[in-house]
């Protein structure tokens, strides 16, 4: 039986394969919040196009929150699932406007991490992944976003139990990986999940984590 790979070894090997990620702030936390909602269950190019159209059509976050619902649906149509995402975005923005009239979430940076996390989770429809994306990418705070790629690869590597829910996976990986490595781990596992350890027929023959990888849940060809 092989010894399980440590997160440090996994990151080192994937860093050689894909290059070491460099953290670059994404800017406005509200922008990160809305872009993350738009990116759910769609390609980055589509969500990016929808986000760009949203900013071109409306002069402010307040204007988006107050716009007719069907108008917002039509605006973000290129991003997919517009009928579901438009009302969610408007609900989030209305809640932000009520709780932070200045439309600025920079104050979260100075909060204790768990308080900042709770503030974001209290927004309508905002889950652990969206919260972590805002904290990490926009505010530079130590949070671990776990998308489908990170979750799949982590479970295949037996870093976390296969039965964990997506929300439990956030907590488990935050406990396993050093906070200083959250960004590095997240970015490298996303690349690995997209390019090599894909959902169906993963390319194990070119994976630098073989032979130690237990390939949990991978169906043999």
Secondary structure in CASP SS format (residue, H / E / C, confidence):
PFRMAT SS
TARGET T0000
AUTHOR 0000-0000-0000
METHOD secondary structure of the structure
MODEL  1
X C 1.00
X C 1.00
X C 1.00
X C 1.00
X C 1.00
X C 1.00
X H 1.00
X H 1.00
X H 1.00
X H 1.00
X H 1.00
X H 1.00
X H 1.00
X H 1.00
X H 1.00
X H 1.00
X H 1.00
X H 1.00
X C 1.00
X C 1.00
X C 1.00
X C 1.00
X C 1.00
X C 1.00
X C 1.00
X C 1.00
X C 1.00
X C 1.00
X H 1.00
X H 1.00
X H 1.00
X H 1.00
X H 1.00
X H 1.00
X H 1.00
X H 1.00
X H 1.00
X H 1.00
X H 1.00
X C 1.00
X C 1.00
X C 1.00
X C 1.00
X H 1.00
X H 1.00
X H 1.00
X H 1.00
X H 1.00
X H 1.00
X H 1.00
X H 1.00
X H 1.00
X H 1.00
X H 1.00
X H 1.00
X H 1.00
X H 1.00
X C 1.00
X C 1.00
X C 1.00
X H 1.00
X H 1.00
X H 1.00
X H 1.00
X H 1.00
X H 1.00
X C 1.00
X C 1.00
X H 1.00
X H 1.00
X H 1.00
X H 1.00
X H 1.00
X H 1.00
X H 1.00
X C 1.00
X H 1.00
X H 1.00
X H 1.00
X C 1.00
X C 1.00
X H 1.00
X H 1.00
X H 1.00
X H 1.00
X H 1.00
X H 1.00
X H 1.00
X H 1.00
X H 1.00
X H 1.00
X H 1.00
X H 1.00
X H 1.00
X H 1.00
X H 1.00
X H 1.00
X H 1.00
X H 1.00
X C 1.00
X C 1.00
X C 1.00
X C 1.00
X C 1.00
X C 1.00
X H 1.00
X H 1.00
X H 1.00
X H 1.00
X H 1.00
X C 1.00
X C 1.00
X H 1.00
X H 1.00
X H 1.00
X H 1.00
X H 1.00
X H 1.00
X H 1.00
X H 1.00
X H 1.00
X C 1.00
X C 1.00
X C 1.00
X C 1.00
X C 1.00
X C 1.00
X H 1.00
X H 1.00
X H 1.00
X H 1.00
X H 1.00
X H 1.00
X H 1.00
X H 1.00
X H 1.00
X H 1.00
X H 1.00
X C 1.00
X C 1.00
X C 1.00
X C 1.00
X C 1.00
X C 1.00
X C 1.00
X C 1.00
X C 1.00
X H 1.00
X H 1.00
X H 1.00
X H 1.00
X H 1.00
X H 1.00
X H 1.00
X H 1.00
X H 1.00
X C 1.00
X C 1.00
X C 1.00
X C 1.00
X C 1.00
X C 1.00
X C 1.00
X C 1.00
X C 1.00
X H 1.00
X H 1.00
X H 1.00
X H 1.00
X H 1.00
X H 1.00
X H 1.00
X H 1.00
X H 1.00
X H 1.00
X H 1.00
X C 1.00
X C 1.00
X H 1.00
X H 1.00
X H 1.00
X H 1.00
X H 1.00
X H 1.00
X H 1.00
X H 1.00
X H 1.00
X H 1.00
X H 1.00
X H 1.00
X H 1.00
X H 1.00
X H 1.00
X H 1.00
X H 1.00
X C 1.00
X C 1.00
X C 1.00
X C 1.00
X C 1.00
X C 1.00
X C 1.00
X C 1.00
X H 1.00
X H 1.00
X H 1.00
X C 1.00
X C 1.00
X C 1.00
X C 1.00
X C 1.00
X C 1.00
X C 1.00
X C 1.00
X C 1.00
X C 1.00
X C 1.00
X C 1.00
X C 1.00
X C 1.00
X C 1.00
END
